[in-house]
Amino acid sequence: MGKGQVKRYIRVMPVFQLNDSIQFPHPSLAEDNGLLAIGGDLSPERLLHAYSHGIFPWFSEGDPLLWWFTSPRLVIFPNEFRIPKRLARYIRTSNVHITRDYAFSDIVRECAEVRTKKGEGTWITTAMQEAYSRLHQLGFAHSVECWQNDTLAGGLYGVAIDRVFFGESMFSKISSGSQFAFVALVDFLKKHDFELIDCQMTTNHLLRFGAREINGQDFQRHLAKHIKHITPQPFWANENTIRK
């Protein structure tokens, strides 16, 4: 959930070139900066295979398709999640409400536009938006929306596979809008026995919530333990929650 611009991480180096086969080199072969492979496509099959092994796409418009496995990895174990005291007070007095999977495409678009409006680059290209919309239609990509006075005020999206949620991006139009959505997401994940939230990149913002770094090998072991089935999860649908 903490990705920034891509190009500053890329230097000239040999990388693995993917072909039509839905396969990746072993994550341990990634460069020190996390770059693992180049090429392939954003088909649902490849994306689900990648995520289940801790690999994610990240590239700018006009760049080749780049795949990454970063180590150390920032994660949140739901039982270690904590809400900063100031935010907890704010939640109790806020007039927002939370939904899930109600406006997925809007959330993804806003996550992209919040950066481009600031003159920043974004990895959430048109191709990426279309790819995650397909995952959403298949029941693997999900969003959490924060609303204020019937206006979309913040939210986040990511990919859920078995008992692991892979966070992708978040945005806010009001103070703490994305944080409201994040707290609601973790509440929901706990209810459904999720074991791990992948935050990808380390940020001070996420560390405040109890996120911590683990090495790549430990991350792979957690994925192997908690991803046994790659099937859609029906409990995401029609379970909108209200937080006032």
C-alpha positions as CSV (number, residue, x, y, z in Angstrom):
1,M,0.0,0.0,0.0
2,G,3.0,2.3,0.1
3,K,4.3,2.3,-3.4
4,G,5.8,5.4,-4.9
5,Q,7.3,6.1,-8.3
6,V,9.0,3.2,-10.0
7,K,11.8,4.5,-12.2
8,R,14.1,5.5,-9.4
9,Y,14.3,1.9,-8.4
10,I,15.4,0.6,-11.8
11,R,19.0,0.4,-13.0
12,V,20.6,-1.5,-15.9
13,M,20.7,-5.2,-14.9
14,P,20.0,-8.6,-16.2
15,V,16.4,-9.7,-15.3
16,F,14.3,-12.8,-16.1
17,Q,12.2,-12.5,-19.3
18,L,8.8,-14.1,-18.9
19,N,7.1,-16.0,-21.7
20,D,3.6,-17.2,-22.3
21,S,3.9,-19.8,-19.5
22,I,2.4,-18.8,-16.2
23,Q,5.6,-19.2,-14.3
24,F,8.1,-17.0,-12.4
25,P,11.7,-17.5,-11.3
26,H,12.0,-18.3,-7.6
27,P,11.6,-15.1,-5.5
28,S,15.0,-15.7,-3.9
29,L,16.5,-14.7,-7.3
30,A,15.2,-11.2,-7.2
31,E,17.7,-8.3,-7.3
32,D,18.5,-6.5,-4.0
33,N,15.9,-3.8,-4.9
34,G,13.3,-6.5,-5.5
35,L,13.1,-6.6,-9.3
36,L,12.5,-10.2,-10.3
37,A,11.2,-10.4,-13.9
38,I,10.1,-8.5,-16.9
39,G,7.3,-9.2,-19.5
40,G,4.4,-11.5,-19.5
41,D,0.9,-10.2,-19.1
42,L,-1.7,-9.1,-16.5
43,S,-4.1,-12.0,-17.0
44,P,-6.0,-13.1,-13.9
45,E,-4.2,-16.4,-14.0
46,R,-0.8,-14.8,-13.9
47,L,-1.7,-12.2,-11.3
48,L,-3.1,-14.8,-8.9
49,H,-0.1,-17.1,-9.4
50,A,2.2,-14.1,-8.7
51,Y,0.4,-12.9,-5.6
52,S,0.2,-16.4,-4.1
53,H,4.0,-16.4,-4.3
54,G,4.5,-12.9,-3.0
55,I,5.2,-11.3,-6.4
56,F,3.5,-8.2,-7.6
57,P,3.5,-6.0,-10.8
58,W,4.8,-2.4,-10.6
59,F,5.6,-0.3,-13.5
60,S,5.0,3.2,-15.0
61,E,3.1,4.1,-18.1
62,G,5.3,3.4,-21.1
63,D,7.6,1.0,-19.2
64,P,7.8,-2.7,-19.8
65,L,5.8,-4.9,-17.4
66,L,8.0,-5.3,-14.2
67,W,7.5,-7.9,-11.5
68,W,8.9,-7.6,-8.0
69,F,9.5,-9.5,-4.8
70,T,10.8,-7.2,-2.1
71,S,12.6,-8.3,1.1
72,P,12.3,-7.3,3.8
73,R,8.5,-7.2,3.5
74,L,6.1,-5.0,5.5
75,V,3.2,-7.0,6.9
76,I,0.5,-6.8,9.5
77,F,-0.6,-9.7,11.5
78,P,-4.3,-8.9,12.2
79,N,-4.0,-9.8,15.9
80,E,-1.1,-7.3,16.2
81,F,-3.1,-4.5,14.6
82,R,-3.5,-1.4,16.7
83,I,-5.4,1.8,16.2
84,P,-3.6,5.0,17.1
85,K,-5.4,6.7,20.1
86,R,-6.1,9.9,18.2
87,L,-7.6,8.0,15.3
88,A,-9.7,5.9,17.6
89,R,-11.2,9.1,19.1
90,Y,-11.8,10.5,15.7
91,I,-13.6,7.3,14.6
92,R,-16.0,7.5,17.5
93,T,-17.0,11.1,16.6
94,S,-17.0,10.8,12.8
95,N,-20.0,10.9,10.5
96,V,-18.7,8.5,7.9
97,H,-20.0,5.1,6.8
98,I,-18.1,2.2,5.3
99,T,-19.0,-0.2,2.5
100,R,-17.2,-3.0,0.8
101,D,-17.1,-3.8,-2.9
102,Y,-19.6,-1.1,-3.6
103,A,-17.5,1.2,-5.8
104,F,-14.4,-0.9,-6.8
105,S,-13.7,0.9,-10.1
106,D,-14.1,4.3,-8.5
107,I,-11.7,3.4,-5.7
108,V,-9.0,2.2,-8.2
109,R,-9.5,5.3,-10.3
110,E,-9.3,7.7,-7.4
111,C,-6.1,5.9,-6.1
112,A,-4.5,6.7,-9.5
113,E,-5.9,10.2,-9.9
114,V,-4.9,11.4,-6.4
115,R,-1.3,11.1,-7.6
116,T,-1.6,12.4,-11.1
117,K,-3.5,15.5,-9.8
118,K,-0.4,16.2,-7.7
119,G,1.8,15.9,-10.8
120,E,3.2,12.6,-9.5
121,G,3.7,9.4,-11.5
122,T,1.5,6.4,-10.8
123,W,1.8,2.7,-11.4
124,I,-2.0,2.4,-11.6
125,T,-2.0,2.6,-15.3
126,T,-5.1,2.0,-17.5
127,A,-3.8,-1.5,-18.1
128,M,-3.5,-2.1,-14.3
129,Q,-7.0,-0.7,-13.7
130,E,-8.5,-3.0,-16.3
131,A,-6.6,-6.0,-14.9
132,Y,-7.7,-5.5,-11.3
133,S,-11.3,-4.9,-12.5
134,R,-11.2,-8.3,-14.0
135,L,-9.9,-9.8,-10.7
136,H,-12.7,-8.0,-9.0
137,Q,-15.3,-9.5,-11.3
138,L,-13.8,-12.9,-10.6
139,G,-14.1,-12.3,-6.8
140,F,-10.5,-11.9,-5.9
141,A,-9.9,-8.1,-5.8
142,H,-11.9,-6.1,-3.3
143,S,-12.4,-2.5,-2.2
144,V,-13.4,-0.8,1.1
145,E,-15.1,2.6,0.7
146,C,-15.4,5.5,3.1
147,W,-18.4,7.8,2.5
148,Q,-19.2,11.2,4.0
149,N,-22.6,12.7,3.1
150,D,-23.0,10.2,0.3
151,T,-19.7,11.4,-1.2
152,L,-16.7,9.0,-1.7
153,A,-14.2,10.4,0.8
154,G,-11.5,7.7,0.9
155,G,-10.8,4.0,0.5
156,L,-8.5,1.2,-0.5
157,Y,-8.3,-1.9,-2.6
158,G,-6.3,-5.1,-2.8
159,V,-6.3,-8.8,-3.5
160,A,-7.6,-11.5,-1.2
161,I,-6.4,-15.1,-1.6
162,D,-7.4,-17.6,1.0
163,R,-6.3,-16.1,4.4
164,V,-4.0,-13.4,3.0
165,F,-4.9,-9.9,1.9
166,F,-2.5,-8.1,-0.4
167,G,-2.9,-4.4,-0.1
168,E,-2.5,-2.3,-3.2
169,S,-3.3,1.3,-2.7
170,M,-5.4,3.8,-0.7
171,F,-6.5,7.4,-1.0
172,S,-8.2,10.1,1.1
173,K,-10.3,13.2,0.2
174,I,-10.9,14.0,3.9
175,S,-8.7,13.8,7.0
176,S,-8.2,10.0,7.8
177,G,-10.6,8.8,5.0
178,S,-8.3,6.0,4.0
179,Q,-7.6,5.2,7.7
180,F,-11.3,4.7,8.4
181,A,-11.4,2.3,5.5
182,F,-8.3,0.5,6.7
183,V,-9.6,0.0,10.2
184,A,-12.9,-1.4,8.8
185,L,-10.9,-3.7,6.5
186,V,-8.9,-5.2,9.4
187,D,-12.1,-5.7,11.5
188,F,-13.6,-7.6,8.6
189,L,-10.4,-9.7,8.0
190,K,-10.3,-10.7,11.6
191,K,-13.9,-11.8,11.5
192,H,-13.1,-14.1,8.6
193,D,-9.9,-15.5,10.1
194,F,-7.4,-13.9,7.8
195,E,-3.8,-14.4,9.1
196,L,-1.7,-11.9,7.1
197,I,-1.9,-8.5,5.4
198,D,0.8,-7.7,2.9
199,C,1.7,-4.0,2.9
200,Q,4.6,-4.4,0.4
201,M,6.6,-1.3,1.1
202,T,7.6,0.1,4.5
203,T,6.1,3.5,5.5
204,N,5.9,5.2,8.9
205,H,2.2,5.6,8.4
206,L,1.7,1.8,8.4
207,L,4.1,1.2,11.2
208,R,1.8,3.2,13.4
209,F,-0.8,0.5,12.9
210,G,1.4,-2.3,14.1
211,A,3.0,-3.3,10.8
212,R,6.4,-4.8,10.9
213,E,9.1,-6.1,8.5
214,I,9.8,-9.8,8.0
215,N,12.4,-11.2,5.7
216,G,11.5,-12.7,2.4
217,Q,11.9,-16.3,3.4
218,D,9.6,-15.8,6.4
219,F,7.1,-14.1,4.1
220,Q,7.1,-17.1,1.7
221,R,6.6,-19.5,4.6
222,H,3.5,-17.5,5.8
223,L,2.1,-17.6,2.2
224,A,2.6,-21.3,1.9
225,K,0.9,-21.9,5.3
226,H,-2.1,-19.6,4.7
227,I,-2.8,-20.0,1.0
228,K,-4.1,-23.4,0.3
229,H,-7.0,-22.6,-2.0
230,I,-7.2,-20.0,-4.8
231,T,-10.9,-19.6,-5.0
232,P,-13.3,-16.6,-4.7
233,Q,-14.7,-15.8,-1.3
234,P,-18.4,-15.2,-1.3
235,F,-18.5,-13.6,2.2
236,W,-17.2,-10.3,0.7
237,A,-20.5,-9.7,-1.1
238,N,-23.4,-7.8,0.4
239,E,-21.9,-7.3,3.8
240,N,-21.7,-3.5,4.0
241,T,-21.0,-2.2,7.4
242,I,-21.9,1.1,9.0
243,R,-19.5,3.0,11.3
244,K,-20.7,6.2,12.9
